[in-house]
Amino acid sequence: MQPYFYSFSEFIAMGKHGAFVWSCWAITVGAMLVFVLYSRRQRQALIKQLTIQQARQAQRSVNKTTSVTNKHSH
C-alpha cells in the first residue's frame, strides 16, 4: 500500500485543492465554535432570567402571605 501524500507539504496542497479543502475546514470549525459560544451565552442568559423570575415569584408568595395575614389580623 502506498501513501497518498509523501510529505507534509503535499498533504497541505491536497493535489492543488488545498485552498478549497482547508478553507472549508476553517469555515466549518469556525461555525461550530460560534455556535458553541452562542449557545453558552444563551444558556447563561436563560439561567439568569429564570433566577430573576423565581426570585420574583418567591417575593410575590411572601407578599400574598403577608397580605392575607394582615387582612385576618384586623
C-alpha positions as CSV (number, residue, x, y, z in Angstrom):
1,M,0.0,0.0,0.0
2,Q,1.4,3.4,-1.0
3,P,0.6,6.6,1.0
4,Y,-1.4,9.2,-0.9
5,F,0.8,12.0,0.4
6,Y,4.6,11.6,0.6
7,S,5.3,14.8,2.5
8,F,3.5,17.3,4.7
9,S,3.6,20.0,2.0
10,E,1.8,17.6,-0.4
11,F,-0.8,17.0,2.3
12,I,-1.3,20.7,2.8
13,A,-1.5,21.2,-1.0
14,M,-4.1,18.4,-1.3
15,G,-3.4,17.9,-5.0
16,K,-3.8,21.6,-5.8
17,H,-7.1,21.7,-4.0
18,G,-5.6,22.7,-0.6
19,A,-7.0,26.2,-0.5
20,F,-10.6,24.9,-1.0
21,V,-10.2,22.0,1.4
22,W,-8.6,23.9,4.2
23,S,-10.9,26.9,3.8
24,C,-13.9,24.6,4.1
25,W,-12.4,23.1,7.2
26,A,-11.8,26.5,8.7
27,I,-15.3,27.7,7.9
28,T,-16.8,24.6,9.5
29,V,-14.7,24.7,12.7
30,G,-15.4,28.5,12.9
31,A,-19.1,28.0,12.6
32,M,-19.1,25.2,15.2
33,L,-17.1,27.5,17.6
34,V,-19.5,30.4,17.1
35,F,-22.4,28.0,17.7
36,V,-20.9,26.7,20.9
37,L,-20.1,30.2,22.2
38,Y,-23.6,31.5,21.2
39,S,-25.2,28.5,23.0
40,R,-23.3,29.1,26.2
41,R,-24.3,32.8,26.2
42,Q,-27.9,31.9,25.6
43,R,-27.8,29.3,28.4
44,Q,-26.3,31.8,30.8
45,A,-28.9,34.4,29.9
46,L,-31.7,31.9,30.4
47,I,-30.4,30.8,33.8
48,K,-30.1,34.4,34.9
49,Q,-33.7,35.1,33.6
50,L,-35.1,32.1,35.4
51,T,-33.3,33.0,38.6
52,I,-34.8,36.5,38.5
53,Q,-38.2,35.1,37.7
54,Q,-38.0,32.6,40.5
55,A,-37.0,35.4,43.0
56,R,-40.0,37.5,41.8
57,Q,-42.4,34.6,42.3
58,A,-40.9,33.9,45.8
59,Q,-41.4,37.6,46.6
60,R,-45.0,37.5,45.4
61,S,-45.7,34.5,47.6
62,V,-44.3,36.3,50.6
63,N,-46.3,39.4,49.8
64,K,-49.5,37.4,49.4
65,T,-49.0,35.5,52.6
66,T,-48.2,38.8,54.4
67,S,-51.3,40.4,52.8
68,V,-53.6,37.6,53.8
69,T,-52.2,37.5,57.4
70,N,-52.7,41.3,57.7
71,K,-56.3,41.1,56.5
72,H,-57.1,38.4,59.1
73,S,-55.4,40.4,61.9
74,H,-57.7,43.4,61.5
